[in-house]
Amino acid sequence: MSNLLNYVNSKFLAIRLLQAGIFSYKHKEMTLKQIFIQNLKEFRKKEGFSQMKLAEFCHTAPSYIGQIETGVRFPSLELIEKIAAILKIEPYHFFIDRTAKNTENTYPKLPRSMQNEIRSELNFSINELIRETFEKY
């Protein structure tokens, strides 16, 4: 009974995600997974690694790297971090869409509330440093 309930819940979730436009089979833009795959291949080749060589450094099977690059499997966060270190990049570089038409804003701006919070904390810290400096002299 619980297997049937899990199946029904997963199907319901998939339908809701499709309705919400979270994922689609007919995306005009690449999905995050596709971006990851494209960047993994690009960075691997740029460093001169074959799938077999990368797998060797990652202590995993070459077929697993192939499955990742064809979208059959997706690596854990730990493996993403390990691959990034081997390829001498930061892990977030795997998720940047380099094919986007608007390349001037590759890194999205922080929400205004976060900008204000950071600005406020910086002002406070600077004022504290100035106050402490004046107290010493």
N, C-alpha and C positions, 0 to 999 in steps of 0.2 A: 504493500500500500504506500509506504513512504517513497519507494522508487517512482511510482506513478505520480505522486504528488510533486516530487522534485522535477519530473519530466514536464508536467503541466506548468509548474511555476517557471521553469526555464523557457518554455515556449511562450508563455505570457510575457515574460521579460523581454524576449527577443522581439516580439510584436510591438511592445510599447517603445522599445528603442528605435525600431524602424519608423514607427509613427512620429516619434520625436525628432527624427532625422539625425540621430546619433551615429548610425552607420547605415550604409546603403551599398547596394551592389553596383550602382550607377553613379558613382561620385565623379564630378568633374575634376576635383582636386584630389591629390594623393592622400590616402589615409596615413595616420601616424606610423602604422606598421610598414606600409610601402616606403615611406620616407626613411625609416630605419634601415630597411633592406637595401635600398639604393645607396645610402650613405655607408653602410657596412661594406658593400662591394667596392665602392669608390675608395674608401680609406684603406681597405685591405690591399687593393691593387697598387695604390699610391706608395705603400710601404714595401711593395714587392713580395707580398705573401701569397702563396697559393692557399686554397682551402685546407689542404693537407698540412701545410706548415703552420697555419694559424691554429688548427685543431691540436697540433702537437704542443704548441706553446700554451694552449688553454687546458691541456690534459683532457681532451674530449675526442670523440670519434670524428674523422673527416666527414662522414655521412651526416653527422649532426649539424656541422657548419653548412653543408649543402642544403639540408632541410630548412635551416634558418633563412638562407639566402633565396630559397624558392617559396618561402611563406608557409611551409608545412608545419614548422614548429617555431616557437618564439623563446628566446633565452630568458633566464632568470635575471634579476637585477644584478646579482653577484657576478654572473657571467658577462653581462654587459660592461660592468666596471672592469673586469679582468681583460676583456677584449680591448676596451678603450686604453687601458694602461699599456698593453702590448703594442697597440697602434699609435701610441704617444699622442693621444687626444683626450679631452675631457668627455665624459659620457654624454653630456647634453648635446654634443655636436652630432650625434647619431640622429637626433630628432629635429634638426633644423632643415626646413624645406629650402634647398638651394635652387630649386626650379621655379620658385614663386616669382610672379611678375613684379611684385612690389618688393624688391630686394633692399631698398633703402631702409626699411624698418624690419630687419631680420629679428631683432630682439624687441618684443612688445614692451610698451611703456607700462610702468607700474600703475595700478589704479590710483586715482587722485587721493583717496583716503590714506593709502600707504605712503605716497609722496609726502603728504602733510605730516604724517606721524614721524617719518624719518627726518624731515626738515625740523620738526619740533625737537626731536631727540638730539639732533646735531647742534641746534642753537643752545639747548640746555647744556650740553657737554662743553661747547666752546665757552659759554659764559662761566661755567664752573672752572675751567682752566684759567681763564683770565682772572677771575676772583682769587683763585689759589696763588697765582703768580704775583698779583698785587699784594697779597697778604704776606708773602715771603720777603718782599722788598719794601 
